[in-house]
């Protein structure tokens, strides 16, 4: 009896795996996006009573609430997701994905003042509902979500969106901490720390604001930041980026963390794609992108994946960095920035993701949770992975779009 049970389980597993491998790229990405649409991103739930509320107007005074779904948070990962859903809707000509992003952003603006008025300063603002919408302290607060607001505003312009965009621009250009040479930095874990993550947290907004406004100021600043971060974080021996640089100690951190490297790559390709072709920094950015792609190719595993710690083969295969690298390589090929010979890097990585990390019901697996900076490598080794973890959802959708473009052109 036990043997029959084991055999039945193996047959089911084999069937599910086979079906996943037979899906088209569009079917795979639709599975992910349709699963996201099932999440209630425009609802709160009472902490003490479990009652669901569709707006702050319904919440009884004194009742603490939380988001019913983590995808409702005003969090940079959800900014990435909103932008990806818009791109997917436009690529597939399917309005329901675009509506998801429009509804998420509109829900935030319709409800944030309730929480702003009641903020008790008893916790960090990012642990307060919509705290990052009205409180800019780090680039995480306004970068990617600010970029999402830019994209939503292009579809449905509102005065409050434009005001928010102006405030986000002011914070990034004039308020955020910087080193003496202008490199964007944070005050933690040490004073004046440069994070690779901030390449995207800043340039995601600057790139889209530049395209929206037509003002080169935004492109200039985005290019400047990527060039400076490359100078501080690139290791020419391993051909990878360190996760951070400590200005106070004039040294880098210990880790070549996967997703941090991925943030730099997607920042580069997104900026290069929309900046003026005659921009004075464009060729330098293309050179930086080219060397990063070559470096990344040296660390890809035989199964197509990249590791959580890129130079540590005993760290786990991690899905978000794999998606980011595949996206960057595919977009570079699609735009003619790199040779066609690199296409199998993207294809092999995508096959690994589509066949093994996107489940039949559209969940995206083995994505590292949010990760800060640490001085010990075991911290990175032991970061948990999430099933449908929010940091990976927008990334896998963007990756699928670039792969569909790559394959549709039969490159």
Secondary structure, DSSP 8 states (H G I E B T S, - for coil): -HHHHHHHHHHHHHHHHHHHHHS-HHHHHHHHHHHHHTS-TT-EEETTT--EESSGGGS-TT--EEESSGGGS--HHHHHHHHHHHHHHHHHT-HHHHHHHHHHHHHHHHHHHHHHHH--SSS-GGGSTTHHHH--SSHHHHHHHHHHHHHHHHHS--HHHHHHHHHHHHIIIIIS-B-TTS-B-BSSSSTTEEETTHHHHHHHHHHHHHHHH--HHHHHHHHHHHHHHHHHHEETTTTEE-SEEETTTTEE-S--BHHHHHHHHHHHHHHHHHS-TT-TTHHHHHHHHHHHHHHHHTT--TTS-EESBTT-TTS-EEHHHHHHHHHHHHHHHHTTSS-GGGHHHHHHHHHHIIIIIB-TTS-B--EE------S-HHHHHT--EETT-HHHHHHHHHHHHHHHHHHHTT-
